[in-house]
Amino acid sequence: MELRVGIAQINPTVGDISGNLEKMKRFISTASNARVDLLIFPELSVVGYPPMDILEKEGFIRETLAAVDELARHVPAMGVIVGFVQKNLKLPGMPLLNCAGLLYGGRLVFTQAKMLLPSYDVFDETRYFQPPDRITATTFSTVPMGISICEDIWNDKDFWERRLYPTDPVKELVKQNIRMIINISASPYSLGKGRLRYEMIASVAKKYSLPVIYVNQVGGNDSLIFDGGSFALDDQGSLIAQAKRFDEDFQVVDMGKLPTSEPGIDEDELGSLHRALLLGIRDYVHKTGFTRVILGLSGGIDSSLTCLLAVQALGRENVHGVLMPSAFSSQGSVTDARALAERLGISYRIIPIEDIFACFRRALASAFEGRGEDVTEENLQARIRGTILMALSNKYGALLLTTGNKSELAMGYCTLYGDMAGGLAVISDLPKTLVYRLAEYLNGEKELIPPAVFTKPPSAELRPDQKDEDSLPPYAVLDEILLAYIEENKGKEDIVKQGFDPLLVKDILEKVDRNEYKRRQSPPGLRVTSKAFGFGRRMPIAQRFHH
């Protein structure tokens, strides 16, 4: 097959139509210089993914279509496949179509709408888009090809035990005697998904003896992180080209080229997690208009890891730490927090909260008369710290990073308007055991996090001699139960069969359910597992079904 194909793996910003358009023009220029015949961009590349309810604004659709027209006029003597939003003119149905368009000769010459619209986990495409009646092949430069969009290629009956849709668009395309499959995608990252994607698409290539070019979006958009990793496969499913993960890239594929020896999909789990979090932080901060961040430093593992990731993502000059010791803070915690800040080279300040806490207690003394101290006083300290951090965030125009992990968020071991305050929850999808693993991984080459942070018992330090295990089971046990309940969607009986104490499982599951109201009010967090808290896990607050 004599066809020179370009992979344009870009990082679009949702809603920045003019900015995305300029980026696409630069990639087109690069492809033209490389003498590419056909250049391929990701799903919804013109508008960014996911655009959500911006799609309901008429002006947004109008600007999108104008941008596609402008891009078509800009394209030189090559074909360009772009992802964009088109109006559904064959009503009834949803008002829009999620489309792939082929630009050639100064105009849009072919359009194919997405057939399979996901509405599970973080996806909600049936809210906006109408699926077409059928999928149709096209021909470019004498090569019959099928153009599919993301989910369209994820429904092969020989790969999946349980299919989500009754139709298989790829199978329908193959019936039309195509010679190549193209899939433009916006497939978000989660642990292990890069390998799954490769194996699934390779199985399609081998099954139909057709080459496949897969082009994925890269970048962070709100909670979602897109890892790129676009690739081209020959008709036996062997890799002939691969783009970078977690970065923009341009690759040229000469169809018919011999395959490389091994796919580069096998990046280690912690390495890919690290890169995903850095990309998520950097894009969230910059795409929301910030340059600097601020966070509280307690001397614990969560704030230490969050601070280290922020420094690596944004530069030490853009990270500021705040130590807020109380009468219950151990000297070791203060020492470790200072040592971390100095090792990372960030600016920091110390604002003790004991006097402020004493003022609150005096002001509330009459209202609390006759009632002993309890969690109220613990939460007051957390809320004082949250208020200080938000005041500094406002004064200096720095985004506040929240430092809580998934295990604590699941159990409600966090304080509304206190340690939950902030604009981005960096590690909120990392269970505590994974927090330790990633921190140890990053400390491997250079000891940036003080060793004592790893060895001291985790504690919120809101009362004398407090330890996390006063209220929580050991994290190794807790995280395994949470994995089964949240990510694997298992009920109490199935979890108990794994060997856990029935009363412990009952208590944990009830706490997860009971604290949904807290999570609903938490800042957005970076999604890195198959099921994160947030809009990918939509649970009612006022409900009485348990397990």
C-alpha positions in Angstrom: 0.0 0.0 0.0 1.6 3.2 -1.2 0.4 5.7 1.4 2.4 8.0 3.7 0.4 8.6 6.9 1.0 11.2 9.6 -0.1 10.7 13.2 -0.9 14.1 14.8 -1.1 13.4 18.6 -2.1 16.7 20.0 -3.1 18.2 23.4 -6.2 20.3 22.7 -7.8 22.6 25.3 -11.6 22.1 25.7 -13.4 25.1 24.1 -10.2 26.8 22.8 -11.3 26.5 19.2 -8.9 29.2 17.9 -6.0 27.8 19.9 -6.6 24.2 18.9 -6.9 25.4 15.3 -3.5 27.1 15.3 -2.0 24.0 16.9 -3.5 21.8 14.1 -2.2 24.2 11.4 1.3 23.8 12.8 1.0 20.0 12.7 -0.3 20.3 9.1 2.7 22.3 8.2 5.0 19.7 9.7 3.2 17.0 7.9 3.5 18.9 4.6 7.2 19.2 5.0 7.4 15.5 5.6 5.5 14.8 2.4 2.6 13.1 4.2 -0.4 12.0 2.1 -2.9 11.7 4.9 -2.7 13.3 8.4 -4.8 12.1 11.2 -5.9 14.0 14.4 -7.7 12.6 17.5 -11.4 12.6 18.3 -13.0 16.0 18.7 -9.6 17.6 18.0 -11.1 20.9 17.0 -13.0 21.4 20.3 -11.1 19.2 22.8 -12.6 16.2 24.8 -14.8 16.1 26.7 -16.7 19.4 26.0 -19.7 18.5 28.1 -22.5 21.1 28.3 -20.6 23.7 26.3 -22.1 21.6 23.4 -25.5 23.1 24.3 -24.3 26.6 23.3 -25.3 27.5 19.7 -22.3 29.8 19.3 -19.9 27.0 20.2 -21.2 24.8 17.4 -21.2 27.8 15.0 -17.5 28.5 15.8 -16.6 24.8 15.5 -18.0 24.5 12.0 -16.4 27.8 10.9 -13.1 26.4 12.2 -13.4 23.2 10.2 -14.1 25.3 7.0 -11.0 27.4 7.8 -8.9 24.4 8.3 -10.1 22.8 5.1 -9.0 25.9 3.2 -5.6 25.8 4.9 -4.9 22.2 4.0 -2.3 21.8 1.1 -2.2 18.9 -1.2 -2.9 16.2 1.4 -5.8 14.7 3.2 -6.5 15.5 6.8 -8.8 13.7 9.2 -10.1 15.8 12.1 -12.6 15.3 14.9 -15.4 17.8 15.3 -19.0 18.4 16.2 -21.7 18.5 13.5 -25.4 19.3 13.7 -27.8 16.5 13.4 -30.0 17.5 10.5 -32.0 14.2 10.4 -34.1 14.9 13.5 -35.7 13.5 15.7 -32.8 12.6 17.9 -30.1 14.3 19.9 -29.1 17.6 18.3 -25.4 16.8 17.5 -23.1 14.3 15.9 -19.6 13.4 17.1 -17.8 13.3 13.7 -14.6 12.4 11.9 -14.2 14.5 8.8 -11.8 14.1 5.8 -10.6 17.4 4.5 -9.1 17.5 1.0 -8.9 20.0 -1.9 -10.0 22.9 0.3 -13.2 21.3 1.5 -14.8 18.7 3.7 -15.2 15.7 1.4 -16.4 13.0 3.8 -18.0 12.8 7.2 -18.6 9.8 9.5 -20.4 10.1 12.8 -19.5 8.0 15.8 -21.7 4.9 16.0 -21.2 3.7 19.6 -21.8 6.4 22.2 -20.4 5.5 25.7 -22.5 6.5 28.7 -20.7 4.8 31.5 -18.1 5.8 34.0 -16.7 9.2 32.9 -18.5 9.2 29.6 -21.9 10.8 28.9 -22.1 11.0 25.1 -25.8 10.0 24.7 -26.6 13.3 26.5 -25.5 15.2 23.5 -25.0 13.0 20.4 -27.1 11.0 18.1 -25.6 7.8 16.6 -25.9 7.5 12.8 -27.9 4.8 11.1 -24.8 3.2 9.6 -21.1 3.4 9.1 -19.7 4.0 5.6 -16.3 3.4 4.2 -14.5 6.0 2.0 -11.6 6.0 -0.4 -8.5 8.2 -0.3 -5.7 8.1 -2.8 -7.2 4.9 -4.3 -7.2 3.2 -0.8 -10.6 2.1 0.5 -10.5 2.8 4.3 -12.8 2.7 7.3 -12.8 5.7 9.7 -14.1 4.9 13.1 -14.2 6.9 16.4 -12.9 5.7 19.7 -15.6 3.4 21.1 -16.5 2.1 17.7 -13.5 -0.2 17.8 -14.1 -1.4 21.4 -16.9 -4.0 20.7 -15.3 -7.0 19.0 -17.1 -10.2 20.1 -14.0 -12.3 20.0 -12.1 -10.0 22.4 -14.7 -9.1 25.0 -16.6 -11.6 27.1 -19.4 -9.0 27.6 -20.2 -6.5 24.8 -22.0 -3.2 25.6 -23.6 -2.8 22.2 -25.4 -5.1 19.7 -23.5 -3.8 16.7 -19.9 -3.8 15.7 -19.0 -0.9 13.4 -15.6 -2.4 12.5 -17.3 -5.5 11.3 -19.6 -3.4 9.1 -16.7 -1.6 7.6 -14.8 -4.8 6.8 -17.8 -5.9 4.8 -17.2 -2.9 2.5 -13.9 -4.3 1.3 -11.7 -1.7 3.1 -7.9 -2.1 3.1 -7.2 -0.1 6.2 -8.9 0.8 9.5 -8.4 4.2 11.1 -9.6 5.0 14.6 -9.5 8.5 16.1 -9.8 8.5 19.8 -10.0 10.4 23.1 -9.3 7.5 25.5 -8.4 8.5 29.0 -5.6 7.0 31.0 -6.0 4.6 33.9 -3.5 2.1 35.3 -2.9 -0.8 32.9 -5.1 0.7 30.1 -2.2 1.3 27.6 -1.5 -2.4 27.4 -5.2 -3.3 27.1 -5.7 -0.9 24.2 -2.8 -2.3 22.3 -3.9 -5.9 22.8 -7.5 -5.2 21.9 -6.7 -3.2 18.7 -4.0 -5.7 17.7 -6.6 -8.5 17.9 -8.8 -6.5 15.5 -5.9 -6.1 13.0 -5.1 -9.9 13.2 -8.7 -10.9 13.0 -9.4 -9.0 9.8 -5.8 -9.0 8.4 -6.0 -5.3 8.0 -3.6 -2.5 9.1 -4.9 -0.2 11.9 -3.9 3.3 12.7 -5.0 4.5 16.1 -4.6 8.2 17.0 -5.3 9.2 20.6 -5.6 12.5 22.3 -3.0 13.5 24.9 -3.2 16.0 27.8 -5.2 16.7 30.9 -8.7 18.1 30.8 -10.1 18.6 34.3 -10.0 15.2 36.1 -9.2 13.2 33.0 -5.7 12.5 31.8 -5.2 11.3 28.2 -2.0 9.5 27.7 -1.6 9.5 23.9 0.4 6.4 22.9 -1.0 6.4 19.4 0.3 3.7 17.1 0.1 2.0 13.7 -0.1 -1.8 13.2 0.4 -3.9 10.2 -2.2 -6.5 9.0 -0.8 -9.1 11.5 -1.2 -6.7 14.5 2.6 -6.0 14.7 3.7 -2.5 15.6 5.1 -0.4 12.8 5.0 3.0 14.5 4.3 4.4 18.0 3.9 7.9 19.4 5.0 9.0 22.8 2.9 8.6 25.9 2.0 11.7 27.9 3.3 14.2 25.3 2.4 15.6 22.0 4.0 13.9 19.1 4.1 13.6 15.3 4.9 10.3 13.6 5.1 9.3 9.9 4.0 5.9 8.9 4.8 4.4 5.5 2.2 1.7 5.1 3.8 -1.5 4.1 6.8 -0.8 6.4 8.2 -3.8 8.3 7.2 -4.0 11.9 9.5 -3.0 14.8 10.7 -5.7 17.1 8.6 -5.1 20.2 5.9 -2.7 21.2 6.9 0.0 23.7 3.7 -0.3 25.7 5.3 -2.1 28.6 6.2 1.0 30.6 6.2 0.1 34.3 3.1 0.9 36.3 4.7 3.4 38.6 6.5 5.1 35.8 3.3 5.7 33.8 1.4 6.7 36.9 4.1 9.3 37.7 4.0 10.8 34.2 0.2 10.8 34.2 0.1 12.8 37.4 2.7 15.3 36.2 0.7 15.9 33.0 -2.6 16.1 35.0 -1.2 18.7 37.4 0.6 20.8 34.7 -2.4 20.9 32.3 -5.0 21.6 35.1 -3.0 24.5 36.5 -2.1 26.0 33.2 -5.4 25.5 31.4 -7.3 27.1 34.3 -5.1 30.2 34.0 -2.8 29.7 37.0 1.0 29.5 37.1 1.7 28.9 40.8 0.3 26.5 43.5 0.2 26.5 47.3 -0.3 23.6 49.7 -0.1 22.7 53.3 2.9 20.7 54.5 2.3 18.4 57.5 5.4 16.3 57.4 3.3 13.3 56.3 3.5 11.1 53.2 0.5 12.6 51.4 1.5 16.2 51.5 5.2 15.2 50.8 4.3 13.3 47.6 1.9 16.0 46.5 4.6 18.6 46.9 7.2 16.6 45.1 4.8 16.0 42.2 3.9 19.7 42.0 7.6 20.7 41.9 8.4 18.2 39.1 5.3 19.4 37.1 5.6 23.1 37.6 9.1 24.0 38.8 10.2 24.7 42.4 9.8 28.5 41.8 6.0 28.0 41.3 5.3 25.9 44.5 4.9 27.4 48.0 4.5 25.3 51.1 2.8 26.3 54.4 3.5 24.6 57.7 0.7 25.1 60.3 1.7 23.4 63.5 -0.6 23.1 66.5 0.0 21.9 70.1 -0.6 18.4 68.8 2.0 18.5 66.0 5.0 16.4 66.8 8.4 18.1 66.5 9.3 15.4 64.0 6.5 16.4 61.7 7.6 20.0 61.7 11.2 19.0 61.1 10.2 16.6 58.3 8.1 19.3 56.6 10.9 21.8 56.7 13.4 19.3 55.5 11.2 18.4 52.5 10.7 22.1 51.5 14.5 22.6 51.8 15.4 19.5 49.8 13.0 20.5 47.0 14.1 24.1 47.1 10.6 25.6 47.4 9.7 28.7 49.4 7.7 28.1 52.6 6.4 29.8 55.7 5.3 28.7 59.1 2.0 29.9 60.5 1.2 28.3 63.9 -2.5 27.8 64.6 -2.5 27.4 68.4 -3.5 31.0 69.2 -6.2 31.0 66.5 -7.6 27.7 67.8 -7.6 29.2 71.4 -9.7 32.1 70.1 -12.2 29.8 68.5 -12.5 27.8 71.8 -13.1 30.9 73.8 -15.7 32.2 71.4 -17.5 28.9 71.4 -17.2 28.2 75.1 -20.6 29.2 76.1 -22.3 27.5 73.2 -20.4 24.3 74.0 -21.0 24.5 77.7 -21.7 21.1 79.2 -20.4 19.2 76.2 -17.1 17.4 76.2 -14.4 17.8 73.5 -14.9 15.5 70.5 -14.3 15.5 66.8 -15.7 19.1 66.7 -12.4 20.4 68.1 -10.4 18.2 65.7 -12.3 19.6 62.7 -11.9 23.1 63.9 -8.1 22.8 63.6 -8.5 21.4 60.1 -10.8 24.3 59.1 -8.4 26.9 60.5 -5.7 25.4 58.3 -8.1 25.4 55.3 -9.0 29.0 55.9 -5.3 30.1 56.1 -4.5 28.2 52.9 -7.4 29.7 51.0 -6.5 33.2 52.3 -3.0 32.8 50.9 -4.4 31.3 47.7 -6.6 34.4 47.2 -3.9 36.9 48.1 -1.2 35.5 45.9 -3.3 34.1 43.1 -2.0 30.6 43.6 -4.1 27.4 43.2 -4.5 25.5 46.4 -3.6 21.8 46.0 -5.5 19.3 48.2 -3.4 16.5 49.6 -5.8 13.8 50.7 -5.7 10.2 49.3 -8.4 7.9 48.0 -8.5 5.7 51.2 -9.2 8.6 53.4 -11.7 10.1 51.0 -13.5 6.8 50.8 -13.9 6.5 54.6 -14.7 10.2 55.2 -11.4 10.5 57.1 -11.2 14.1 56.0 -12.8 17.5 57.0 -15.1 19.5 54.9 -13.9 23.0 54.4 -10.7 22.0 56.1 -8.1 19.6 54.6 -10.6 19.1 51.7 -10.3 22.8 50.7 -8.6 23.5 47.4 -8.8 23.6 43.7 -7.3 20.3 42.7 -7.0 17.0 44.6 -3.8 15.6 43.1 -3.6 12.2 44.8 -7.3 11.7 45.5 -7.5 8.6 43.3 -4.4 6.9 44.9 -5.1 4.5 47.7 -2.7 5.0 50.7 -0.7 1.9 49.9 -0.1 3.2 46.3 0.9 6.6 47.8 3.7 4.9 49.6 4.7 2.9 46.6 4.9 5.9 44.3 6.8 8.0 46.9 9.3 5.2 47.4 9.7 4.9 43.6 10.4 8.6 43.3 12.8 8.5 46.2 14.8 5.7 44.5 17.4 7.8 42.7 17.6 10.8 45.0 16.3 11.0 48.6 13.9 14.0 48.2 11.4 12.9 50.8 12.9 12.6 54.2 13.2 8.9 55.3 11.3 9.5 58.6 8.2 10.3 56.5 8.0 6.7 55.4 8.5 5.1 58.8 6.3 7.2 61.2 2.8 6.0 61.8 0.3 8.0 59.7 -1.6 10.5 61.8 -3.8 13.6 61.4 -2.3 15.0 64.6 -5.5 16.6 65.8 -5.4 15.2 69.3 -2.7 13.8 71.6 -1.0 10.6 70.3 -3.5 10.2 67.5 -2.9 7.6 64.9 -4.9 6.8 61.7 -5.3 3.2 62.9 -7.2 4.4 65.9 -10.2 4.9 63.5 -9.2 2.9 60.4 -8.0 -0.7 59.8 -4.4 -1.1 58.5 -4.2 0.5 55.1 -3.0 -2.8 53.5 -6.3 -4.4 54.6 -8.5 -1.3 54.0 -7.2 -0.7 50.5 -7.9 -4.3 49.4 -11.5 -4.0 50.6 -11.9 -0.6 49.0 -10.6 -2.0 45.7 -13.1 -4.8 45.7 -16.0 -2.4 46.6 -15.3 0.7 44.5 -13.3 -0.5 41.4 -14.6 -4.1 41.1 -18.1 -3.3 42.3 -18.3 -6.3 44.6 -20.9 -6.5 47.4 -20.4 -7.5 51.0 -20.8 -11.2 50.6 -18.3 -11.5 47.7 -15.7 -9.4 49.7 -16.1 -11.5 52.8 -15.5 -14.6 50.6 -12.0 -13.2 50.0 -11.2 -13.9 53.6 -12.1 -10.6 55.4 -13.9 -10.3 58.7 -17.6 -9.8 58.0 -18.0 -7.1 60.7 -15.0 -5.2 59.3 -16.3 -5.3 55.8 -19.8 -4.2 56.9 -18.3 -1.2 58.8 -16.1 -0.1 55.9 -18.8 -0.3 53.2 -21.2 1.6 55.4 -18.7 4.4 55.9 -18.0 4.6 52.2 -21.7 5.0 51.5 -22.3 7.4 54.4 -19.6 9.8 53.3 -20.8 10.4 49.8 -21.9 13.9 50.8 -18.4 14.8 51.6 -17.0 13.6 48.3 -19.7 15.5 46.4 -18.2 18.7 47.9 -14.6 17.8 47.3 -12.4 19.5 44.6 -11.8 17.7 41.3 -9.2 14.9 41.5 -7.0 13.4 38.9 -8.4 10.1 37.7 -5.8 7.3 37.5 -7.7 4.1 38.4 -10.5 2.4 36.6 -13.1 3.9 39.0 -12.4 7.3 40.7 -14.6 9.3 42.9 -16.3 12.1 41.0 -18.5 12.2 37.9 -17.4 8.7 37.0 -19.0 7.2 40.1 -22.5 8.8 40.6 -24.0 7.7 43.8 -27.0 9.3 45.5 -26.4 10.9 48.9 -29.9 10.3 50.4 -30.3 6.6 49.9 -30.8 3.5 52.0 -29.4 0.6 49.9 -26.3 -0.9 51.4 -24.2 -3.6 49.8 
